[in-house]
Amino acid sequence: MPRAGWIAMAVFAAVTLMLMPVLHLWVPAGSPFHVSTYVITLSGKILCYAIVAVAMDLIWGYAGILSLGHGVFFALGGYAFGMYLMRQIGTDGSYHSNLPDFMVFLDWKELPWYWAGSDSFFFTLLLVLAVPALVAYVFGYFAFRSRIKGVYFSIITQALTFAAMLLFFRNETGFGGNNGFTDFKRILGSDITSPEMRVILFSLSALVLMLTLLLSRYLVISKFGRVLAAIRDSESRVMFMGYNPLQYKLLIWALSAMLCGIAGALYVPQVGIINPSEMSPANSIEIAIWVAVGGRGTLIGPIIGAALVNLSKSYFTVAFPEYWLFFLGALFVGVTLWLPEGVVGLWKRIKARSAA
């Protein structure tokens, strides 16, 4: 990584791992320097979205695979960790039962078999990693082996996320139906709403984002990354040179899904809910918009795009709730027409003109 990149990483670590926690926990609420719970929670959400954006950039920006269904991997990670959080409620729920409240309401007598082990934190972490990666691997194997790519691949990923959303909406699946999981109480015995736990989750999100950036940087400058770029530019030539694109595409596809699952697991305890709406096709399209706005194929661009779009969303959904979707659509059209390389590309052009 260039020296400027390490400096930026150090500044980001100092702000997110030291400055913001100190300002939130030890500066009085009445002080102008106090960082509120709202800011910590919103920042944590955006950090999770940034991880998803980087994961999306790995497959779209560097491998040329446009997925419009990455929301399903994000949600699967969230549901996997949500199962653990629901088990941690114990008898503190409305019905004072060891079963989650929605199961008691639906007259379930015992936990389904696929909830086995969900009371274990470490087994849940394994599920967070394995479930999105496994689903992505199976789906990708059949899609890539069949040479499905381009707009056709994007369409079937939309179909995947829509089918998953409809499945999770059903009460009999054992995932809370329309309401999903909510009313979380504890993580590892600690109050999930305490200021200390909020700071821990926020700092973990920042740390995972930094590790994701380092891993992604290592991958894209390695031989593996150069082969991915060659597949993006001309897959037939790569095959002619003796490489098997299926293996490379499957690996980066599964890794991208795993990163989305981790982001979903960090997202759920910070927002306090996970439901099938996280799998909606619109959410997956929005992920692609983050990458396009920031600049795909740049790693830092998707982070900027995720932050810019979601901060704008937080403002416009309050100030102009009826027009937010129009703004999002206009932003995407504008970037496509006038900023094909995103915000990072615009900055590079400005620097080039200044140096000329």
N, C-alpha and C positions, 0 to 999 in steps of 0.2 A: 504494500500500500504506500502511496506517496506520503511524504512528510506532512503535507497539509491535511491528509486524511487522518493520520494519527493524532494531529493536534485537534482536529474537529471531534474525533472520538473521545479524546481526553476531556475536552470542554463539555461535551454531552454527558459523559459519565459524572463529572463534577456537579453539573446542574441537577441531573436526575437522581443520582445516588447519594448526594450529600446536601446540596443547597435546598432543594424543594422539600425533602423530608424534615430538615431542620426548621425551615420556615413554617411548615405545617404543624409540627409537633411541639415546638418550644417557643414560638413567637405567639404572643397573646392574640386572640381573635380580633380585638379592637385595633390592633396595629396595622398601618398601611402595608407593612411587609409580610403580613400573615397570608399564607397560601390556604385557601378555603378547601373544604371537602369537595365541593363542586369542581374546583380546578383540578384537584388530584384525581378524581374519578374520570373527568372528561379527558385529561391527559393520558391516563391509563388506557382508556378506550382507544384513543388515537394511536398509542404505541402498539396496541394489539392489531389495529387496522394496518399499521405500517409494516408489521411482520407479514401479514397476508399479502400486502402489495409487493414486498420484495420477493415472496414466494411466487407470486404471479409473474413478476418480471423475469424470474429464472426460466420459466417455460415459454413466455411470450417474447420477451426481449432478446433472449439468448438462444432459444431453441425454435422460435417461430411457431409455437403451438398456442393458439388463442383459445383459452378455456372460458366459457360463459357459465360454468357450473362449480366454480371454486367455493362458493358459499356452502355447498353441501359438506365439504371437508372441514371447514371452519365450524359448522354446526355439529358435526359428528364428534369433534374434539370437545366442544362445549357440552354436549349431551353426556359423553363419557365421564367428564368431571362432575357434571350435574348429578349423575347417579350417586357419586360418592357424597356430594353435599346433601342430597336428600336423605341418605342413610345416616348422616351425622345429626340430623334433626332429632332422631330417636323418638322418645315419647313426648317431646315438647310440641308436637303438632296439634291441630285442632281436635283430633279424635283420640289423642294420647295413645296411639298405637305404634308398634315398631314398624308397621308398614307406612309408606308415604300416604299422605292424606287423600290424594286422588285415587289410590288403590282401595282405600277403605270406602270412599264414596261410591266407587263402582262395584263394591262388594267382592273384591278380590280376597282370597283367604291366605294366600302365600305369595312370596316373590316369584316372578318368572325365573326360569333357569338361567337366562342371560344376565340376571342381576347378581349372580353368584360371584362373590369376591369384591363386590362394589363397595363394601365397607372398609376395604384395605386401601390406604393411600397409595402405597407403592404399586399394587396391582392396577389401580386406577391410572397411574402414570403410564404404565405399560399399555393400557387400553387407549389412552390418549394418543400415543405414538403409533400403535399397531393398527387400530381400526381404520383411520383415514388412509393410511398407507396401503393396507390390504385391499380396501375398496378401490382405491385408485389403481393399484397394480392389476387387479382382475379386469377392471373396466378398460384400462389402457392396453393390456395385453391383446384383447380381442379387437380393439379399435386400431391400434398401431399395426398389428399383424395383418389386418385387412386393408392396410394402406389408406385408411380414412384420414383426411387432413383438410386444412383450409376451412372454408365456411361450413362444410359438412360435419367436420369434427366439432366446431363450435355449436352447431345445432343439436347434436346428440348430447353434448354436455349440458345444454339447457334442458333437454328432455330428462337427463339424469337427475338434475336438481329438482325439477318439477315433480317427478315421480317420487323422489324421497320426501318432498314436502307433503304430498298427498298421503303417503304412508304414515308419516309421523303425526298427521292430523287425526288419525283414527285412534279412538280410545283403547281398542283391544290390543294395540301394539305394546302397551305398557310403558309409554313415555309421556304420559300426561295429556295426550290429545292436543286440543287447541290451546290450552293454557300452559302446557309444558311443565317445567320445573321452576319453582320460586319459593320464597319464604325460607331461604337458607339461614342457618344459625351459626355454624361453627366450621372451622378448618383445623384439623389436628387438635381439637379441644379448645381452640381460641375463638373468641367472638369475631365473626366475620365482618361486623360493622364497626369495630373499634378503630380509632385513628391509627394505631400501630399496625393493625392488619392491612388497612387500606394502603399505608405507606409501603409495607412489605410487598403487596401485590403490584403496586405501581413500580417499585424498584425492580422487581423480578421481570416485569414487562420490558423495562428499559434494558436490563441486562440481556434478556433473550434477544431483543432487537439487535444489540451490539454483536452478540455471538452469531446471529443470523447473517449480519453484514460481513463479518469476518469469514464465515464459512462460504458465503456466496462469492466473495472476492477471491478466495482461494480456488474455488471451482472454476470461475469464468476465466482466470488467467492460466489455468493448468491445461494440459493436453486434452483432458476431458472437455473443458470449456471450448477449446478451439474446434474440437470435433462437433460439438453442439452448434457452434456458429456456422460451421460448414454445412451441417444438416439443414439449418435454417435457410442458408443461401441457395443450396442446390443438393437436395437429398440424393438424387440419382447419381451425381458425380461421386458422392461419398460411398455409395454402394459399389460403384465401378472401381474405386480405390481399394476395396476389400473390407470395408467396415460394415458392421451390421447396425443400422440406425435403430432397430427395435430395442436393443439393449440400452443404448444411450438415452433414448426417449423415455423408456420405462423407468429408468433410474431417476432421472430428473423430475419426471411426473410424480412418482411416488414420494420423493423427497419434498417436493413442493406441497403435496397434500399433507405430509407429516408436519411441516412447518405451520400450515393453516390449522391443523388440529391443535398444536401447542398454543397458537394464538387464541383459538376458541376456548381452550381450557383456562387461560389467563383472563379472558374477557368475562366469562360467566360470573365468577365470584365478585367482580368489580361492579357489574351492572345489576346483579341480583336476580337474573331471570334468563331462561333459555326456552324458546318455543319454536314451532315449525316456521314461523315467519322469517327466521334467520336463513332458511333455505330457499326463500323466494327467488325466482329468476331475476327480479329487479336488483336484489342485493349482489348477485354474482356479476351482473352487468356493471354495477357501480364500482366493483373492484377493478374491472378493466379500465373504467374511466379514471380512477386514481392513477393508474400506471401511465395512461395516455397523457393526462394533464401534466404529470411530473416529468415524463420522458422515459420511454422504455429503453432497455438496454444500457442503463446508467447506474443502477442500484440505488444511488441517492435520490434519483428522480422520483421513483414511486413513493418514497417516504415523504418527500415534499408534496407530492400530489395527494396522498392520503390525508396529510395534515391540512392542506389548503382546502380541499373539498369538504372535509368533515367539520372544520371550524366554520366555514361558510354555511354549511348545513345547520349547525347549531344556532347561528344567527338568523338565517332566513326562515327556518321553521318556526321561530318565535315572532319575528318581525313581519314576515309575509308567508304565513303557512299555506295559503292557497296557491302560491306561485312558485314554491320551492322546486317542484318537478320541472317546471318550465325553465327555471334558472339552470338546473342540472343539464337538461337537454341542450340549452343554448351554449353552455360551457363546453360540452362535448363536441358540438358542431363547430364552435369557434376554434377549438384546439385542432380539430381535424383539418379545417380549412387554412388557418393562419399559423398554427404552431404544431406542425407535424412531429417535431422532436420535443415537444413539451416545454415546460418552464426551463429545464436545464439546457435544452437546445437554444432557447432564446438568450439565456445568459451567456452561452458560448459565443453566439453571434455578436452580442454587444461587446464582449471582451475582444473579439477579433477586430471589430471596427475601431475600438479604442486604440488597439496596438498598431493599426495600419497608419 
